[in-house]
Amino acid sequence: MADKKYMSGKIKTFLSITIVIILTIVFHFVGWLSPIENFVYSFIEPASQLLYTTNIFIDDEDSKLFSDPQKLKEAYLNQKAELLKNKIDQTTFQLTQEENEGLKKQLDFFQRNNYSAVGVNVIGKNTEPTGNTLTIDRGENDGISIGNTVITKAGILVGKITKVNNNFSIVRLINDNQSKIAATIINQDKSIGLVEGGYGISVHMNFIPQNETLSIGDVIVTSGLEENIPRGLLIGEIEAIEKEAYQPFQKAVISPFVNLEKIVLASVIISDNKQD
């Protein structure tokens, strides 16, 4: 019963709407709705005219701009140049931020330690099979000498000066096959050994006594047993341990704390005032 009432109501509503639509169409053609239509149009007409005029203006400007293929090409090239400029600006800003962060860390390190140092920029890199070195833009004229320590960021050792000219120097990186650094492991035994490079592709710590306990993740720092290299400079952490039975020493594979392939800014420690 309720369904019949519901269907009857829907039919009545549909018929009512249909009748209203038919009457509206009839009254429109007869002209009886003209006063109402004119009243509504008087409000709509100004906005309609504004939209139409604006559309005509935009279409006209576009047609002027792109009717000539040369103008279209120029517009494309201008947009391309602007996009490239924005990318360059964004990249420059990002690089500047990264350099500033690196310089801040180095400054904080030198403020905590009484070292005299010279800031340098890396201007070249040598990756020959027999060596792995950097060229920096400071030399003897800036107080740099052979054997000086080179660090980056918050006191991370990257190498030593091996050659000095008046205005530039050569840095032997710690992964160079001729690099040898006296080091200490921050473990219970305070193990000492020699950090050596492996032809630019690896860094190892050798001559660690076999009976001392090493763990993955142990931090390795300079021992201070070597001239010109202060104690406590960060080198890296142990990522693997190579231990053979009946051998007097074990070896640790080191993961450096900095990517030695992407050094841009560094500092050369020219004197350790704590030892003066």
C-alpha positions in Angstrom: 0.0 0.0 0.0 2.8 2.4 0.9 4.5 1.6 -2.4 1.4 2.5 -4.4 1.2 5.9 -2.6 4.9 6.5 -3.2 4.5 5.7 -7.0 1.4 7.8 -7.2 3.2 10.8 -5.6 6.1 10.5 -8.0 3.7 10.4 -11.0 1.9 13.5 -9.8 5.3 15.3 -9.3 6.4 14.4 -12.8 3.2 15.5 -14.4 3.3 18.8 -12.5 6.8 19.6 -13.6 5.9 18.6 -17.2 2.9 20.9 -17.2 5.0 23.8 -15.8 7.6 23.3 -18.6 5.0 23.2 -21.3 3.2 26.3 -20.0 6.5 28.2 -19.8 7.4 27.3 -23.4 3.9 28.3 -24.5 3.9 31.6 -22.5 7.4 32.4 -24.0 6.3 32.1 -27.6 3.0 33.9 -26.9 5.1 36.7 -25.3 3.5 36.7 -21.9 6.9 36.2 -20.2 8.6 39.1 -21.9 8.5 41.5 -18.9 10.1 38.9 -16.6 12.7 38.0 -19.2 13.7 41.6 -19.8 14.0 42.2 -16.1 16.4 39.2 -15.7 18.4 40.1 -18.8 19.0 43.7 -17.5 21.0 42.1 -14.6 22.9 39.5 -16.7 23.7 41.7 -19.8 26.6 43.8 -18.2 28.5 40.7 -17.0 27.9 38.9 -20.3 29.3 41.8 -22.2 32.4 42.0 -20.0 33.1 38.3 -20.5 32.6 38.6 -24.2 34.8 41.6 -24.5 37.6 40.1 -22.5 37.5 36.9 -24.5 37.7 38.9 -27.8 40.7 40.9 -26.4 42.6 37.7 -25.4 41.9 36.0 -28.7 43.0 39.1 -30.5 46.3 39.3 -28.5 47.0 35.6 -29.1 46.4 35.9 -32.8 48.8 38.9 -33.0 51.4 37.0 -31.0 51.3 33.7 -32.8 50.0 34.6 -36.3 53.7 34.9 -37.3 55.7 31.7 -37.1 58.8 33.7 -36.2 57.0 35.3 -33.2 55.9 31.8 -32.1 59.5 30.6 -32.3 60.8 33.6 -30.4 58.2 33.1 -27.7 59.2 29.5 -27.4 62.9 30.3 -27.2 62.2 33.0 -24.6 60.3 30.6 -22.4 63.0 28.0 -22.8 65.7 30.5 -21.8 63.6 31.6 -18.8 63.1 28.0 -17.7 66.9 27.3 -18.0 67.7 30.4 -16.0 65.3 29.3 -13.2 67.0 25.9 -13.1 70.4 27.5 -12.9 69.3 29.8 -10.1 67.8 26.9 -8.2 70.9 24.7 -8.6 73.2 27.6 -7.6 71.1 28.2 -4.5 71.2 24.5 -3.6 75.0 24.3 -4.1 75.5 27.5 -2.1 73.5 26.0 0.8 75.5 22.8 0.7 78.8 24.7 0.6 77.7 27.0 3.5 76.8 24.0 5.6 80.2 22.4 4.9 82.0 25.6 5.8 79.9 26.0 9.0 80.9 22.5 10.1 84.6 23.2 9.4 84.4 26.5 11.3 82.7 24.8 14.3 85.5 22.2 14.3 88.3 24.8 14.3 86.5 26.8 17.0 86.5 23.7 19.2 90.2 22.9 18.5 93.2 25.2 18.6 94.4 24.6 15.0 95.6 27.1 12.4 94.2 26.2 9.0 93.7 27.4 5.4 90.5 26.9 3.6 90.9 25.5 0.0 88.9 24.7 -3.1 89.4 21.5 -5.0 90.3 22.4 -8.6 91.3 19.0 -10.0 91.3 15.2 -9.4 93.7 12.5 -10.5 92.3 8.9 -10.6 95.1 7.0 -12.3 95.4 3.3 -11.4 98.5 4.0 -9.4 97.2 6.9 -7.4 94.2 8.9 -6.2 94.9 12.6 -5.5 93.3 16.0 -5.5 94.6 19.4 -6.6 93.8 22.4 -4.4 94.0 26.1 -5.1 96.4 27.0 -2.2 100.1 26.4 -1.9 103.4 27.5 -0.4 102.4 31.2 -0.6 99.5 30.4 1.8 101.7 28.6 4.4 101.0 25.0 3.2 103.8 22.5 3.3 104.3 18.8 2.5 102.9 16.6 5.2 100.0 18.9 6.3 96.7 17.3 7.1 93.7 17.9 4.9 90.2 17.7 6.4 86.6 18.5 5.5 83.4 19.1 7.3 83.5 18.5 11.1 87.1 17.3 11.2 87.0 14.3 8.8 90.4 13.3 7.5 90.6 13.1 3.7 94.4 13.0 3.1 97.8 14.6 3.3 99.7 17.2 1.3 102.4 15.4 -0.8 103.4 18.2 -3.2 103.4 22.0 -2.9 103.8 24.7 -5.5 103.5 28.4 -5.0 99.8 28.6 -5.7 98.5 25.0 -5.6 99.1 21.7 -3.9 98.5 18.0 -4.3 96.5 16.0 -1.7 97.0 12.3 -1.5 93.6 10.9 -0.4 93.3 8.2 2.2 92.2 5.6 -0.4 95.3 6.2 -2.5 97.5 3.0 -2.6 100.4 4.9 -1.1 98.5 6.4 1.7 99.3 5.3 5.3 97.8 6.8 8.4 98.4 5.8 12.0 94.9 5.2 13.5 93.0 4.1 16.6 89.7 2.3 16.9 87.3 3.6 19.5 86.6 0.2 21.1 87.3 -1.4 24.5 90.9 -2.2 23.6 91.6 1.2 21.9 93.2 -0.9 19.1 95.8 0.8 17.0 96.8 0.0 13.4 97.6 1.5 10.0 94.9 2.8 7.7 96.0 2.2 4.1 94.3 2.8 0.7 93.5 0.3 -1.9 94.0 1.8 -5.3 91.3 4.4 -4.9 88.5 1.8 -4.4 88.9 0.8 -0.7 90.3 1.7 2.7 91.6 -0.8 5.2 93.0 -0.8 8.7 95.9 -3.3 8.9 98.1 -4.6 11.7 95.4 -4.8 14.3 96.3 -7.4 17.0 94.5 -10.6 16.5 93.4 -10.9 20.2 91.5 -7.6 20.2 87.8 -7.4 19.7 86.4 -5.5 16.7 82.8 -4.8 15.9 81.0 -3.6 12.8 80.3 0.2 13.2 83.4 0.9 15.4 84.7 4.4 14.7 88.2 4.9 13.6 90.2 8.1 14.3 93.8 9.3 13.9 96.0 8.1 16.7 98.3 11.2 16.9 101.4 8.9 16.7 102.2 10.5 13.3 103.9 13.8 12.7 101.6 16.6 11.5 98.5 14.6 12.0 96.6 15.5 15.2 94.9 12.9 17.3 91.2 12.3 17.0 90.4 13.3 13.4 87.6 11.2 12.1 88.4 8.6 9.4 85.5 6.2 9.1 83.8 3.2 10.6 84.3 -0.6 10.3 82.0 -2.2 7.7 83.7 -5.6 7.6 86.3 -7.6 9.5 88.9 -10.0 7.9 90.3 -12.4 10.4 92.3 -15.5 9.7 93.3 -18.2 12.2 96.9 -18.4 13.3 97.7 -14.9 11.9 99.2 -12.3 14.3 97.0 -9.5 12.9 93.5 -9.0 11.7 92.2 -6.4 9.2 89.2 -4.1 9.1 87.5 -2.8 5.9 86.6 0.9 6.5 83.7 3.0 5.2 85.0 6.6 5.1 82.8 9.3 6.7 82.9 11.4 3.5 82.6 10.5 -0.2 86.2 11.0 -1.4 84.9 11.3 -5.0 82.9 14.4 -4.2 85.1 16.7 -2.2 84.7 20.4 -3.2 85.7 22.3 -0.1 88.4 21.4 2.4 90.8 22.8 5.0 94.5 22.3 5.4 95.8 22.2 9.0 99.1 24.1 8.9 99.8 24.0 12.6 98.5 22.3 15.8 98.8 25.1 18.4 98.0 22.7 21.2 101.4 21.1 20.7 103.3 24.4 20.2 
